[in-house]
């Protein structure tokens, strides 16, 4: 199947040399490129949105396969359409479809359908191709067009994409093609755009959908963005960056009726930005899961790791607890050894969960709590659930709860939870201890 260029000569030049010169003026080839999971790029005519698109694509590595999700402006074709075979033509030449990955995505989704008609005149995907070809002439694509639907549909399609990428073992850049608020005055557009940009930067697709509904935000590609965020989170996304935000008025000079454009990068947290305890826990778990090997403590030991202390290592996946094991009193010679031991236990020996698999490693968030020595407490007034953790002891039974936990607002709640964890009845007399933690993320 051949998809001819439908908007060359309108949205962008149809002359290869003119197109190259135009893009060259909009990109920065010398900027440092990041290994992004996904990006959001506008899809208006290049004279209006090209500078935003160029600034965004300049900051990422254009991988050999790009999955491009665009909204359906024409109303043609099936509502959730994917092409799994063929080529797309542009002035720069042919762009092949990555058939293998496209067919995996189609097989994973109960909503997507093989369809050509939705793509034949739709500009939201085509307008991205020359930018991709400029940086990678061998790029392949998976084109997906989404009509209006519920968040359930968009999230399912996002999960279909992430699963296909994981199962294929290949890298892919996911692109959501979207303009922002349409045809309102400049101040209104900026206000509504910012309301949409905030939850995107927080990788919160539910909040994005809610704000679009409540504030009547005419962002045409919100569906592709929801699918992108869903997929990106499953692929390990932890942060997003706004590269550039402007309106059509910045080009035309007419600010009475404008369209907003935003370029956003979605990426994993950088290892160098993690705290030293979390780096050690992350390295411990990834090495143990992937290689079956227990790493050695750092040599020489950093000052932070040289003392003895109790340590808890907690794992979260999509904001849900995935493992938490710790020691309230030190069991090893130093904090580094304590972290290594408890990290492995959190990932593989927490009885509430199955062991972490290699496929999950990119999806984990880590925190490490280093505890002070417990001190006895005679009066419940000396407890503070935000500041102190609690140990409740009766004979050989002990229950522990870390401080500053969501939903635990009183010392009475702390004690009750500790009693239940230790199997201590409400009428049994107990000894209370408190401790503080330094939490590293």
C-alpha positions in Angstrom: 0.0 0.0 0.0 1.4 3.4 -1.0 0.3 6.5 0.9 1.0 9.5 -1.3 2.0 12.8 0.3 -1.3 14.7 0.8 -0.2 18.0 2.3 3.2 18.7 0.6 3.1 22.1 -0.9 0.6 23.2 1.7 1.7 22.5 5.2 5.4 22.3 4.2 7.3 22.7 0.9 7.0 20.0 -1.8 10.6 20.8 -3.0 13.2 18.6 -1.3 15.8 21.4 -1.2 13.3 24.0 0.1 12.0 21.6 2.7 15.6 20.8 3.8 16.4 24.5 4.1 13.3 25.2 6.0 13.8 22.4 8.5 17.5 23.3 8.9 16.4 26.8 10.1 14.0 25.2 12.7 16.3 22.6 14.3 19.5 22.6 16.3 21.7 19.8 15.2 24.3 20.6 17.9 22.1 20.2 21.0 22.6 17.2 23.2 20.2 14.4 22.3 18.3 12.4 24.9 17.2 8.8 24.7 13.5 9.6 25.0 10.6 7.2 25.3 8.2 9.5 23.7 7.5 13.1 22.5 4.6 15.4 21.8 4.8 17.5 18.7 2.4 19.9 17.0 1.1 19.3 13.5 0.2 22.7 12.0 1.8 24.2 9.0 5.5 24.6 9.5 5.4 28.4 9.4 3.2 28.3 12.5 4.3 25.3 14.5 7.6 24.2 12.9 9.8 26.0 15.4 8.2 24.1 18.3 8.4 20.8 16.4 12.0 21.5 15.4 13.1 22.4 18.9 11.5 19.2 20.3 12.8 16.7 17.7 16.3 18.3 18.0 16.6 17.1 21.6 15.9 13.4 21.1 17.5 10.5 19.3 15.3 9.6 16.3 15.2 5.9 16.6 14.9 3.5 13.6 11.2 3.0 14.4 8.8 5.7 15.4 5.2 4.9 16.4 3.2 8.0 15.5 -0.3 8.5 17.0 -2.4 11.3 15.5 -6.0 12.4 15.8 -8.6 12.0 13.1 -9.5 15.4 11.6 -11.2 14.1 8.5 -13.8 11.7 10.0 -12.8 9.1 7.4 -12.0 5.5 8.0 -12.4 3.4 11.1 -12.2 5.1 14.5 -9.0 3.5 15.6 -6.9 2.8 12.6 -3.5 1.3 12.1 -1.5 0.6 8.9 0.7 -2.5 9.2 2.2 -2.6 5.7 3.2 -0.2 2.9 5.2 3.1 2.5 4.5 6.7 3.0 5.8 9.2 0.4 7.3 12.6 1.3 9.6 15.0 -0.7 12.5 13.4 1.0 11.6 9.9 -0.2 9.8 6.8 1.0 9.2 5.9 4.6 8.5 2.2 5.2 6.1 0.9 7.8 7.6 -1.3 10.4 5.3 -4.2 9.7 6.5 -6.5 12.4 6.0 -4.1 15.2 2.7 -2.8 13.7 1.2 -6.3 13.5 2.2 -6.9 17.2 0.4 -3.8 18.2 -2.7 -4.7 16.2 -2.7 -8.2 17.7 -2.5 -6.8 21.2 -5.5 -4.4 20.9 -9.2 -5.2 20.8 -9.9 -1.6 19.5 -7.4 -1.0 16.7 -8.3 -2.0 13.2 -6.3 -2.4 10.0 -7.4 0.6 7.9 -6.0 2.8 5.1 -8.9 5.2 4.6 -8.4 7.1 7.8 -4.8 7.8 6.8 -5.2 8.8 3.2 -5.9 12.5 3.7 -5.0 12.9 7.4 -2.2 15.4 8.0 -1.4 14.8 11.7 1.0 12.0 11.0 2.4 13.1 7.6 3.5 16.5 9.0 6.0 14.7 11.4 7.7 12.6 8.7 10.1 15.2 7.1 11.4 16.1 10.6 12.1 12.4 11.3 13.7 11.9 7.9 15.9 14.9 8.4 17.6 13.2 11.4 17.2 9.6 10.3 16.8 8.8 6.6 16.2 5.1 7.4 13.4 5.7 9.9 10.4 3.4 9.8 7.0 4.2 11.2 3.9 2.7 12.7 1.0 5.1 11.8 -2.0 5.1 14.1 -5.0 7.4 13.9 -7.4 7.8 16.9 -10.9 9.3 16.9 -12.7 10.6 20.0 -13.3 7.9 22.6 -13.1 7.3 26.3 -9.9 7.1 28.4 -10.4 3.3 28.6 -9.8 3.0 24.8 -6.8 5.2 24.7 -5.2 3.5 27.7 -5.8 0.0 26.2 -4.1 1.2 23.0 -1.2 2.6 25.0 -0.7 -0.7 26.8 -0.9 -2.5 23.4 2.0 -0.4 22.2 4.2 -0.9 25.3 3.6 -4.6 25.3 4.6 -4.8 21.6 7.8 -2.9 22.2 8.7 -5.0 25.2 7.9 -8.3 23.4 9.7 -7.3 20.3 12.9 -6.4 22.2 13.4 -3.4 19.9 13.6 0.3 20.6 11.0 2.7 19.3 10.2 6.4 19.8 6.5 7.1 20.4 5.2 10.3 19.1 1.8 11.9 19.9 0.9 14.4 17.3 -1.3 17.2 18.8 -1.9 20.9 18.7 -3.2 22.5 21.9 -6.1 24.9 22.4 -7.7 26.1 19.2 -9.0 29.5 18.0 -9.4 31.5 21.2 -7.7 34.7 22.2 -4.0 34.5 23.2 -4.5 34.8 27.0 -7.2 32.1 27.0 -5.1 29.8 24.9 -2.1 30.1 27.2 -4.3 29.5 30.3 -6.0 26.4 28.9 -2.8 25.1 27.4 -1.1 25.3 30.8 -4.0 23.5 32.4 -3.3 20.6 30.0 0.5 20.8 30.1 0.7 20.4 33.9 -0.8 16.9 34.1 1.2 15.8 31.0 4.4 16.8 32.7 3.2 14.9 35.8 2.5 11.9 33.5 -1.1 11.9 34.8 -3.4 11.0 32.0 -6.5 10.8 34.2 -6.0 14.4 35.3 -5.4 15.5 31.7 -8.7 14.0 30.6 -10.5 15.5 33.6 -9.1 19.0 32.9 -10.0 18.8 29.2 -13.6 17.9 30.1 -14.0 20.5 32.9 -12.3 23.4 31.1 -13.5 22.7 27.5 -9.9 22.5 26.2 -9.9 22.0 22.4 -6.7 20.0 22.3 -7.2 17.9 19.2 -4.7 15.1 20.0 -5.5 14.5 23.7 -6.3 10.8 22.8 -2.9 10.1 21.3 -1.3 11.9 24.3 -3.2 9.7 26.8 -2.1 6.6 24.8 1.5 7.9 24.8 1.6 8.6 28.6 0.1 5.1 29.3 2.7 3.4 27.1 5.5 5.5 28.3 4.8 4.8 32.0 4.8 1.1 31.3 8.1 1.5 29.6 9.7 3.2 32.6 8.9 6.9 32.0 9.5 8.9 35.2 9.6 12.5 34.0 8.6 14.9 31.2 10.1 18.2 30.0 8.4 21.1 28.3 10.7 22.1 25.4 8.8 24.9 23.9 5.3 26.5 24.0 4.0 29.2 21.8 1.0 30.2 19.7 0.2 30.9 16.1 0.1 34.6 17.1 3.8 34.6 17.6 4.1 34.0 13.9 1.1 35.9 12.5 1.1 38.8 14.9 -2.6 38.4 15.3 -3.3 37.4 18.9 -7.1 37.7 18.8 -7.7 34.1 17.5 -4.8 31.7 17.9 -3.8 28.0 18.3 -1.4 26.8 20.9 1.6 24.5 20.2 3.7 22.6 22.8 6.7 20.3 22.4 7.2 17.9 25.3 9.7 15.1 25.9 8.9 12.0 28.0 11.9 10.1 29.4 13.2 7.9 32.1 14.8 9.4 35.2 18.5 9.8 34.8 20.6 7.4 36.9 23.0 10.3 37.9 20.0 12.2 39.4 19.2 9.4 41.8 20.5 9.5 45.4 23.4 7.2 46.3 21.3 4.8 48.4 18.8 4.4 45.6 21.5 3.9 43.0 22.9 1.1 45.1 19.4 -0.5 45.6 18.6 -0.2 41.9 22.0 -1.6 40.8 21.6 -4.4 43.3 18.2 -5.5 42.1 18.9 -5.2 38.4 22.1 -7.2 38.7 20.5 -9.8 40.8 17.4 -10.2 38.5 19.4 -10.1 35.2 22.5 -12.0 36.3 21.7 -13.9 39.5 24.6 -12.2 41.1 24.9 -10.3 44.4 27.0 -7.1 43.9 29.8 -6.1 46.3 29.5 -2.9 48.4 31.2 0.2 47.0 35.0 0.3 47.7 35.9 2.5 49.3 32.6 3.0 51.2 31.2 6.5 50.9 30.8 8.2 54.3 27.0 7.8 54.2 27.4 4.0 54.1 30.0 3.5 56.8 27.8 3.3 59.8 25.3 0.6 60.9 21.6 1.3 60.8 18.3 -0.4 60.0 17.2 0.0 56.4 14.0 -0.4 54.5 14.0 -0.7 50.7 10.6 0.0 49.0 9.6 -0.7 45.4 6.7 0.9 43.6 5.3 0.2 40.2 2.8 2.7 38.7 2.5 4.3 42.2 1.5 0.9 43.7 3.6 -0.9 46.2 5.6 -3.8 44.6 7.8 -4.8 47.5 9.1 -3.6 50.9 11.4 -5.4 53.2 13.7 -3.9 55.9 15.4 -4.2 59.2 14.6 -1.9 62.1 17.9 -2.8 63.7 21.2 -3.4 61.7 21.9 -6.9 60.7 25.1 -6.2 58.7 28.4 -4.4 59.2 27.5 -1.3 57.3 24.6 0.5 55.6 25.7 -0.5 52.1 25.4 -4.2 53.0 22.1 -3.6 54.7 20.8 -1.9 51.5 22.0 -4.7 49.3 20.5 -7.5 51.4 17.1 -5.7 51.8 16.9 -4.7 48.2 17.2 -8.3 47.1 14.6 -9.3 49.7 12.2 -6.6 48.6 12.4 -7.7 45.0 12.2 -11.4 45.5 11.1 -12.3 49.0 8.2 -10.1 50.0 5.5 -12.7 50.7 2.7 -10.3 49.5 4.1 -10.3 45.9 5.5 -12.5 43.3 9.3 -12.0 42.6 10.1 -9.0 40.3 10.8 -10.0 36.7 13.3 -8.6 34.3 10.5 -7.1 32.2 9.4 -5.0 35.2 12.7 -3.5 36.1 12.2 -0.4 33.9 8.9 0.3 35.5 10.1 0.4 39.2 10.5 3.4 41.4 12.8 3.0 44.4 13.0 4.5 47.9 15.5 3.7 50.7 14.7 4.6 54.3 17.7 4.7 56.7 16.5 4.4 60.3 17.7 5.9 63.6 18.0 3.6 66.6 14.6 3.0 68.2 13.9 4.8 71.5 11.3 3.8 74.1 8.1 5.9 74.3 6.1 6.2 77.5 3.3 8.4 76.2 1.4 8.4 72.9 1.7 12.1 72.9 5.4 11.7 72.1 4.5 10.2 68.7 4.0 12.0 65.4 2.9 10.0 62.4 4.6 12.4 59.9 7.9 12.5 61.8 8.3 9.2 63.6 8.0 5.6 62.7 6.6 3.3 65.4 7.5 -0.1 66.8 4.9 -1.9 68.9 6.4 -4.8 71.0 4.8 -7.5 73.1 7.1 -10.3 74.2 8.6 -11.7 71.0 6.0 -10.1 68.7 6.9 -6.8 67.0 5.1 -4.6 64.5 6.7 -1.8 62.7 5.4 1.1 60.6 7.4 3.7 58.7 6.5 7.4 59.1 4.8 9.7 56.7 2.6 7.2 55.0 -0.4 8.2 52.9 -3.6 7.6 54.8 -2.0 7.3 58.2 -2.6 10.6 60.0 -2.6 9.7 63.7 -0.5 7.9 66.2 -3.5 5.8 67.1 -3.7 4.6 63.5 0.0 3.7 63.6 -0.3 1.7 66.7 -3.4 -0.1 65.5 -1.7 -1.1 62.2 1.4 -2.3 64.1 -0.7 -4.4 66.5 -2.4 -6.1 63.5 0.9 -6.7 61.7 2.3 -8.4 64.8 -0.8 -10.3 65.9 -1.1 -8.3 69.1 -4.6 -7.9 70.4 -6.0 -4.5 71.3 -6.3 -5.2 75.0 -2.7 -6.5 75.3 -0.2 -4.1 77.0 2.7 -3.1 74.7 6.0 -1.3 74.7 6.2 1.5 72.2 9.3 2.7 70.4 9.8 5.6 68.0 12.4 6.1 65.3 13.1 8.6 62.6 14.1 7.9 59.0 16.0 9.6 56.3 14.2 8.8 53.1 16.1 8.7 49.8 14.6 8.6 46.3 
